[in-house]
């Protein structure tokens, strides 16, 4: 299963629309956009890849106060054993 399909399945349980790359159509009041960043074999041994490392930016767009939803999504990602490598602060 690819990281994008795993994230789509995970966020589907949060009842929030998800798109890859850019939101097509008229965006709702709250939605996620997944942007693939990297796909590489940084972990290897004996000249063979041991792990496929994928990175995806998850962008939350909300017309409401986003903090509660952001915290919910962070908890969901951590409980599903995703690694969060960066979390920008508000206002950036």
N, C-alpha and C positions, 0 to 999 in steps of 0.2 A: 504494500500500500504506500502511495506517495505521501509526502508531508502535507501537500495541499488537500488531498482527499481526507487525511486524518484530521486536519484542522477544520475542514468543512463539516465533517461528521461531529466533531466536538462542539463547534459553535452552533450547530443546528439545535442542540439540546438547550442552548441559551435563548432560543427564539429570537435571533437577530439575523437579518439578511447579510449574506457574505458574497463578495465578488472577488475575482482575481484581476489584479492590474488596475482597473478603473471601474467605477460603478456605472453600469449601463442603464439607460432609461432615467426616469424621474426618481431621484434618491428619496428614501423615506427619512423620517426624523432621526433615525439612528441606524447605522450600518457599519460593517467592517469591510476593509479592503485588504486582501493578502497580496503582497508583492514579493515574488521569489528573488532572493539576493545571490546566494551561492549554492553550488552543488559540487562538492569535491571529495577527494580521498586523502584527507590529511592524516588519517590513522592507517598505517600500513606496516607490513613485516614480510621479509623474504620476497621483496619486490612485488607483493600482491596487496591490493586494498583489503583492509579488515573491516572498515566501516565507511559508509557513505554519509557524509556530513552535509545536511541541508540547512540553509538559513532562509527565513521568511520574515518580512516586516509585517506586523499586524497593526493596521491603522484603524482606530475607532473614531467615527464621526458621529456627533450627537448634538442636537439642539438643546438638550437638557444638561444638567450637571453630570458630567461624564465620570466623576470619581467613583461613584458606587458601582457603575457598570465595569469600569476598568479594573477595580479590585476583584469583582466577580470573575472576570476573564483571566486575570493573573492566577487566582486560586484554581480555576479550572485547568489551566495549562500546567501548573505545578503538580496537581493531583493526577494528571494524565502523563506525568514523567517527561514533559517537555523542559528543555533548558532555556531560561530567559537570560540573554546575554547583555541586554541594554534596555533601559526604561527611561525615556526622556521625561524631563520634568515639565510641569504645566507651563504654558506660555511660550514654549519653544516652537 
